Amino acid sequence: MLVLLGFAMIAVFMVLIMTKKLTPVLALIIVPTVFGLFAGAGLGIGDMVMDSMKSMTSTAALLMFAIIYFGLMIDVGLFDPLVKFILRKLGNDPAKVVLGTAILAAAVSLDGDGSTTFILTTAAMLPVYLRLKMSPVVLTCVAGLANGTMNILPWGGPTARAATALNLDVNDVFVPMVPSLIVGLIVVLVFAWLLGLQERNRLRTTAPEIWDDVADPSEAFDGGAGRGGSVAAGSGLGAGFGAGRFGFGRNGSTAGKPGTGGGSGVAVLEDPATLVDDHDTAMADTALDPNRSTLRPKLFWFNLGLTVAVMVVLVANIVPLPFVFMVGSAIALLVNFPKVKDQGAQLIAHAPSIVAVVSMVMAAAVLTGVLNGTGMVKAMSEWLVQIIPADMGPFMAIITGLLSIPMTFFMSNDAFYFGVLPVLSETAAHYGVDAVDMARASITGQPFHLQSPLVPAILLLVSLAKVDLGDHHKKVLWRTAVVSVVMLAVGVLTGAIGIG
């Protein structure tokens, strides 16, 4: 009965948020409450939720003050030079922008913290997406793919949990999985490029005036000279939106110069690197508005030094992370906004993002509390072990890798690695499958796991990008499933994941 209720609860939850019948916060509260009562929790459901919520408070505090800190850094202009640098390197090509997003997210993911990765990636790339009228859902999809794949790093958490649960050395678990990690990242980059091409084609359809005079759409993005005359601004595209050589000009015109060669009517525009500096009007409605009153250019080096110090302390893990961002936010507010009135205004300005994230973290405690408190998680894991046929025993590592995809999505990593994995590993031992093979297979589901509404970092990502969680899931889930399966297959082919 608990097994059926558990799977039914998860299915109803997913359907409701993906069809947008309920917001994620309401679904996280209402669905588990109803199913918990059906499971016989009674009035004890309150204690289940409160016990789960206690473990969420530090995470909520971390996200709250991380949003304040990095939101403040965006306001004062710390990331403006980074965005300009990215634009110089990527130009205005949506395909290159999406690919750059994946590379940036993967690089920042080296610190092992998903929240930091998503904050920095969104801060750097969201203004670019808005400027090019690209879909923010593509940003969250690519960032989620990259960070989820990198989550198998030893300091990311899951690998250490798997090793600890099975009494193994973490290096023995991770090192043989490096080829899987590399191939997984390649698949992520391929997905990013394809998504970028889709965005390029979508913009060509929604803004045909930009493409009418371009013989080959790719020419508008490459280093060669695009053909055609001037480019109109187009409805809703801001001031002078263009692609590649059709860069950003003022007042809806291209800042071009007379063309040289290529036939009549050719207009070869300035190099994109020079056009980046002429972006005041195009950025007027974004978080990087060059005329915003919160800019503090004279404090750039102070803010950079403070941010580096915060990141060093964060990676060193010498004090609790929520306290790091509390102190960092306090110092940043005090130095950048000495007046009490301005400090209050800054806190109010970031309140919507804080409420959106913290409310989902607290609501997630209802789902985890009911799953654990009613025994649904334990019943579901035991049922899965029982239904595995005996002749499939030698393939327990592969089965575990496949099971890790949905199971780590619907339960916490702690629940899976410390509750389910030992049971699966003990069963596999009877068929000659080593514990280290089970541990390696179990971490291949992490790309999928990172998209779970139970992961605070993904809630932070969709909130910062102002993307609906259901829209994010529609685009990202099947792609992360592919990455997970590919990583598992590479592990098997390289011998890192053995068969009994």
C-alpha positions, 0 to 999 in steps of 0.5 A, spaced: 500 500 500 505 504 501 509 503 495 502 504 491 501 511 495 508 513 494 509 512 486 502 515 485 504 521 490 510 522 485 506 521 479 500 526 481 505 531 483 509 531 477 503 531 472 500 537 476 507 542 476 508 540 469 501 541 466 501 548 471 495 546 474 498 548 481 505 552 482 510 548 485 510 551 492 502 549 492 503 542 489 509 540 494 504 542 500 498 539 498 499 533 494 504 530 500 499 532 505 493 528 502 497 522 500 500 522 507 493 522 510 491 516 506 497 513 508 495 513 515 499 519 518 494 522 521 495 528 526 502 526 526 504 528 519 505 535 522 511 532 526 514 529 520 514 535 516 517 539 522 522 534 523 524 534 515 524 542 516 529 542 521 534 540 516 532 545 511 533 551 515 540 552 514 539 551 506 534 556 506 538 561 510 544 559 505 540 561 499 536 567 502 543 570 503 546 568 497 541 571 493 542 578 497 549 577 496 550 576 489 544 580 487 547 586 490 554 584 486 549 585 480 546 591 482 553 595 484 556 592 477 561 587 479 559 582 473 558 588 468 565 587 465 564 579 465 558 580 461 562 584 456 567 579 455 563 574 454 559 578 448 566 579 445 568 572 445 561 569 443 558 575 439 551 575 438 550 568 435 545 564 440 548 558 438 555 560 441 551 563 447 548 557 449 554 553 448 558 558 452 553 558 457 554 550 458 562 551 458 561 557 464 556 553 468 561 546 467 567 551 469 564 554 475 561 547 477 568 545 479 567 548 486 562 543 487 556 548 489 550 548 485 547 554 488 554 558 487 554 555 480 547 557 478 548 564 481 554 566 477 551 563 471 545 566 471 548 573 473 553 573 467 548 570 462 541 572 463 542 579 461 545 576 454 539 572 453 534 577 455 538 582 450 538 577 444 531 575 446 533 568 447 529 563 452 531 563 459 528 556 459 534 554 455 539 557 460 536 553 466 536 547 461 544 548 459 546 550 466 542 544 469 545 539 464 552 542 466 552 542 473 548 535 474 554 532 470 559 535 474 556 533 480 559 526 480 566 530 482 568 527 489 567 534 493 560 534 490 557 530 495 554 524 491 560 520 490 563 521 497 556 519 500 556 512 495 563 511 498 562 512 505 555 508 505 559 502 502 566 503 506 570 505 500 575 510 498 572 515 494 578 515 489 577 508 488 570 510 486 571 516 482 577 516 478 575 510 473 569 514 472 573 520 469 572 517 462 564 517 463 564 524 466 568 527 460 563 523 455 557 526 459 560 533 458 561 532 451 554 530 450 552 536 454 556 540 449 552 537 443 545 538 447 547 546 448 549 547 441 543 544 438 539 548 443 543 554 440 541 552 433 534 551 435 534 558 438 537 561 432 532 558 427 526 561 432 529 568 432 529 567 424 522 566 424 520 570 430 524 576 427 524 575 419 526 582 418 533 581 421 534 575 416 530 577 409 537 580 406 541 574 409 543 569 403 545 564 408 543 565 416 549 562 418 553 568 415 549 573 420 553 569 425 560 567 422 566 572 422 565 573 414 561 579 411 554 578 412 550 581 405 544 586 405 543 593 407 541 596 413 537 592 419 530 594 422 529 594 429 523 590 429 518 589 434 519 588 441 527 587 439 529 593 443 534 598 440 538 595 434 537 588 435 541 584 430 546 578 429 553 577 428 555 582 424 548 585 424 550 588 431 547 592 436 546 599 433 542 605 436 535 607 435 534 601 431 539 602 426 546 598 424 552 601 426 555 599 420 560 602 415 560 602 407 561 595 405 567 593 401 566 587 396 560 582 396 556 586 390 551 592 391 547 593 397 553 590 401 554 593 408 560 590 412 559 592 420 564 594 425 567 588 428 562 585 434 568 586 439 567 594 438 559 593 438 559 591 445 561 597 448 555 601 444 550 597 448 547 602 453 540 602 450 540 595 448 541 594 456 536 599 458 531 594 460 536 588 463 539 587 470 545 590 467 542 597 465 549 601 465 545 607 467 542 604 474 543 608 480 546 602 484 552 602 480 559 603 484 564 603 479 569 606 484 568 600 489 569 595 483 576 592 486 573 592 493 567 588 491 571 583 487 576 582 493 570 581 497 567 576 492 574 572 492 574 572 499 567 569 500 569 564 495 575 562 498 572 561 505 566 557 501 571 552 498 575 551 504 569 550 508 572 553 514 565 556 517 558 554 515 556 557 508 550 560 511 554 564 516 559 566 510 554 569 506 551 573 512 557 576 513 559 577 506 552 580 505 552 585 511 559 587 509 557 589 502 551 592 504 555 597 509 560 599 504 556 600 498 550 603 501 552 606 507 545 610 508 540 605 512 535 607 507 539 605 501 540 598 505 533 597 506 531 598 499 536 593 497 533 588 501 526 590 499 529 589 491 531 582 492 525 580 497 521 577 491 527 572 489 528 570 496 520 569 498 520 564 491 526 560 493 525 560 501 518 558 500 519 552 495 525 550 500 520 550 506 514 547 502 519 541 500 520 539 507 512 537 506 514 532 501 520 529 504 517 529 511 511 525 508 516 520 504 520 518 510 515 519 516 510 514 513 515 509 511 514 510 503 521 511 501 523 505 505 517 501 502 519 503 495 526 501 495 525 494 498 519 493 493 524 495 487 529 490 490 524 484 491 522 485 484 528 484 480 529 477 477 534 472 480 537 471 473 538 479 472 543 479 479 549 479 475 547 486 472 545 489 479 550 494 477 547 496 471 540 496 474 542 500 480 545 505 475 538 505 471 534 506 478 538 511 480 535 516 475 528 516 478 530 514 485 535 520 486 530 525 483 524 523 488 528 522 494 534 526 497 541 523 496 542 521 503 536 517 503 538 513 496 546 512 498 545 511 505 538 507 505 537 504 498 544 503 496 547 498 501 541 494 500 542 493 493 549 492 494 548 487 499 544 483 494 549 484 488 554 481 492 550 474 492 551 475 484 559 477 484 558 484 483 563 488 487 561 494 492 565 499 488 562 497 481 555 499 485 558 505 488 560 507 481 554 505 477 549 509 483 552 516 481 551 516 474 544 518 475 546 525 478 545 529 472 537 527 473 537 528 480 540 535 480 533 537 476 529 535 482 524 540 486 527 537 492 534 540 490 534 547 493 539 549 488 535 548 482 529 552 485 534 557 486 536 557 478 529 557 476 527 563 480 533 567 478 531 566 471 524 567 472 522 560 469 517 556 471 519 549 474 514 545 469 517 548 463 524 547 465 523 540 466 519 539 460 526 541 456 531 538 461 529 531 464 529 527 457 536 530 456 539 529 463 536 522 462 540 521 456 546 524 459 545 519 465 544 513 461 551 515 456 555 515 462 553 509 465 554 505 458 561 508 458 562 506 465 560 499 463 564 499 456 571 502 460 570 496 465 569 501 471 562 498 472 563 491 472 558 485 471 558 479 475 
